[in-house]
Amino acid sequence: MADICSLKDAVASHVHDGDTVTLEGFTHLIPSGAGHELIRQKLRGLTLIRMTPDLIFDQLIGMGCAAKVVFAWGGNPGVGSLHRLRDAVENHWPQTIEIEEYSHAGMANAFVAGASNLPFAVLRGYKSTDLKKFNDRIRSVICPFTGEELAAVPALRPDVGIIHGQRADRKGNVLIHGIVGLQKEAVLSAKRAIVTVEEIVDELCPPANSCILPHWVVDAVSVVPGGAHPSYALGYYERDNSFYIAWDTIAKDRNVFIQWMEQHVLGTGNFSEFRASIDGIWAEEVHE
Amino acid sequence: MTIADFTTNEMMTVAAARMLKNGTVCFVGIGLPSQAANLARLTHAPEVVLIYESGPIGTKPDVLPLSIGDGVLADTADTVVPTHEIFRYWLQGGHIDVGFLGGAQIDRFGNINTTVIGDYNNPKVRLPGAGGAPEIADQAGEVFVVMRQGPRSFVEKIDFLTSAGYLDGGDAREKLGIEGKGPTRVITDLCILEPEQGSQEFVVTSIHHGISREQISAATGWGIRFANEVIETAAPTQEELSTLRALLARTAEAHQKNK
């Protein structure tokens, strides 16, 4: 049964130091507001799972929340590098992080296996890539029917799954539509699930075949308007491409990054305050 | 017929776009592949089916997406499926004719690195990583690669094998039982390369207008060879150029507006 509460309370109740946490959303509905709350509550030693780490992982890594990152593609989409991820991997700043690296197909299958209560996923792949040389959890199985060798990856079973959806009703049933990525799997594979939404409505009125997460698979639902910024929420707002471009400059320099995070994330109480604090000023700031 | 003024980048995108046939089902990577695939759709191949790994199938964006999952891809798609379905049912299921990829490094056998420069455990440059590319490279019917050519990207030895070309050449790929045919074209800003039958080493088969063999050799980190018969790549037509320029202008304007 979903508890409808503030994001602050949701994170405090369900996320603990050392947890394995996934924040999913494939370029759409990225739970940025929830990522900020993990940083504000100074969570440490997290294993962070995300198929495409982007700005929120850059922030979590740079602020020292991550002990390990499980991923397939870590970049700033359409812009370039994640400088904080790179600094951690290349220079061990602010600390050494362990990385466990797959391809998209491997992680997508691993989430499906987790949601299906299976220990591992079977797929065609990893026949030649060097990824398996550096990740000993990419293994193989023999098909008991044909004798064919297939790739196997362990199921993803995070402690906490965090996603952002368009809206929920008063019971906590969640509606997601548009590019749904691996959000359903992130919730169903996790022990506990937090969903942030744009709004809570009396009636969801879901279009046929839309992605619904019933309230009884979600632990907490929090209203975080604009909570996917700078990504987008179909039907609510568009992707803030200029923020992705600006992030490159903010994240490039350790001091600029820390100062920016202290002022805009640690220095604000929630995502609405964060949005107000960057409204119209970040562009000038980074060009100074 | 006069040859219009065009840049080497425009020639690359146009040459890459021409590779896609009308009706081809194409799995599109972000960046240069996306530009070329959409140019094909807007010129000679209106029925080309574009699939992006975030879930849109049969998408027809009027501006180029900045990310692999921009809203415009979902808004204009025939259908949007969950990401795992893209990889499991559509790619692994064998429904993709062409995978369109880019890369940071490529070798003479079309093997691609998008993971690290230097040692994996102590990298000089940590690149974004594999994403969807390894399985696209394995399972698409064939693969087209589009990359700018230079001695640091066209290298004797890639630092990390992210996505398979022909591995060590010859029948190495086939022997491993990799499903798809592999890379059949590499399109650059200087030329078009194709695998030489037997060795599977990429050789130059078409040189873009105004480019010399010396330029190509200087931009390649291995002793690049030229096919016995090398043709000149037809210059972009006025239609190709104006369509590409209009697409890029619309894209720039749309992304500016989102500020």
Chai-1 contact restraints between the chains, C-beta under 6 A:
chainA,res_idxA,chainB,res_idxB,connection_type,confidence,min_distance_angstrom,max_distance_angstrom,comment,restraint_id
A,F26,B,S54,contact,1.0,0.0,6.0,A-B,restraint_1
A,F26,B,G69,contact,1.0,0.0,6.0,A-B,restraint_2
A,F26,B,T83,contact,1.0,0.0,6.0,A-B,restraint_3
A,T27,B,S54,contact,1.0,0.0,6.0,A-B,restraint_4
A,T27,B,S67,contact,1.0,0.0,6.0,A-B,restraint_5
A,T27,B,I68,contact,1.0,0.0,6.0,A-B,restraint_6
A,T27,B,G69,contact,1.0,0.0,6.0,A-B,restraint_7
A,H28,B,G69,contact,1.0,0.0,6.0,A-B,restraint_8
A,A72,B,A130,contact,1.0,0.0,6.0,A-B,restraint_9
A,A72,B,G131,contact,1.0,0.0,6.0,A-B,restraint_10
A,W73,B,P128,contact,1.0,0.0,6.0,A-B,restraint_11
A,W73,B,G129,contact,1.0,0.0,6.0,A-B,restraint_12
A,W73,B,G131,contact,1.0,0.0,6.0,A-B,restraint_13
A,G74,B,P128,contact,1.0,0.0,6.0,A-B,restraint_14
A,G74,B,G129,contact,1.0,0.0,6.0,A-B,restraint_15
A,G75,B,P128,contact,1.0,0.0,6.0,A-B,restraint_16
A,P77,B,S67,contact,1.0,0.0,6.0,A-B,restraint_17
A,G78,B,L66,contact,1.0,0.0,6.0,A-B,restraint_18
A,G78,B,S67,contact,1.0,0.0,6.0,A-B,restraint_19
A,R86,B,R126,contact,1.0,0.0,6.0,A-B,restraint_20
A,V89,B,R126,contact,1.0,0.0,6.0,A-B,restraint_21
A,E90,B,P123,contact,1.0,0.0,6.0,A-B,restraint_22
A,E90,B,R126,contact,1.0,0.0,6.0,A-B,restraint_23
A,S103,B,A130,contact,1.0,0.0,6.0,A-B,restraint_24
A,S103,B,P134,contact,1.0,0.0,6.0,A-B,restraint_25
A,S103,B,E135,contact,1.0,0.0,6.0,A-B,restraint_26
A,H104,B,G131,contact,1.0,0.0,6.0,A-B,restraint_27
A,H104,B,G132,contact,1.0,0.0,6.0,A-B,restraint_28
A,A105,B,F87,contact,1.0,0.0,6.0,A-B,restraint_29
A,A105,B,E135,contact,1.0,0.0,6.0,A-B,restraint_30
A,A108,B,T83,contact,1.0,0.0,6.0,A-B,restraint_31
A,A108,B,H84,contact,1.0,0.0,6.0,A-B,restraint_32
A,A108,B,F87,contact,1.0,0.0,6.0,A-B,restraint_33
A,V112,B,H84,contact,1.0,0.0,6.0,A-B,restraint_34
A,R124,B,Q92,contact,1.0,0.0,6.0,A-B,restraint_35
A,G125,B,E135,contact,1.0,0.0,6.0,A-B,restraint_36
A,K127,B,L176,contact,1.0,0.0,6.0,A-B,restraint_37
A,K127,B,I178,contact,1.0,0.0,6.0,A-B,restraint_38
A,S128,B,A164,contact,1.0,0.0,6.0,A-B,restraint_39
A,S128,B,L167,contact,1.0,0.0,6.0,A-B,restraint_40
A,S128,B,L176,contact,1.0,0.0,6.0,A-B,restraint_41
A,T129,B,P134,contact,1.0,0.0,6.0,A-B,restraint_42
A,T129,B,L161,contact,1.0,0.0,6.0,A-B,restraint_43
A,T129,B,T162,contact,1.0,0.0,6.0,A-B,restraint_44
A,D130,B,F160,contact,1.0,0.0,6.0,A-B,restraint_45
A,D130,B,L161,contact,1.0,0.0,6.0,A-B,restraint_46
A,F134,B,Y120,contact,1.0,0.0,6.0,A-B,restraint_47
A,G178,B,A74,contact,1.0,0.0,6.0,A-B,restraint_48
A,I179,B,S54,contact,1.0,0.0,6.0,A-B,restraint_49
A,I179,B,G55,contact,1.0,0.0,6.0,A-B,restraint_50
A,I179,B,G69,contact,1.0,0.0,6.0,A-B,restraint_51
A,I179,B,A74,contact,1.0,0.0,6.0,A-B,restraint_52
A,I179,B,V80,contact,1.0,0.0,6.0,A-B,restraint_53
A,V180,B,P82,contact,1.0,0.0,6.0,A-B,restraint_54
A,G181,B,T83,contact,1.0,0.0,6.0,A-B,restraint_55
A,L182,B,T83,contact,1.0,0.0,6.0,A-B,restraint_56
A,Y232,B,G71,contact,1.0,0.0,6.0,A-B,restraint_57
A,L234,B,G71,contact,1.0,0.0,6.0,A-B,restraint_58
A,E238,B,N258,contact,1.0,0.0,6.0,A-B,restraint_59
A,N241,B,L66,contact,1.0,0.0,6.0,A-B,restraint_60
A,N241,B,H255,contact,1.0,0.0,6.0,A-B,restraint_61
A,N241,B,N258,contact,1.0,0.0,6.0,A-B,restraint_62
A,S242,B,K259,contact,1.0,0.0,6.0,A-B,restraint_63
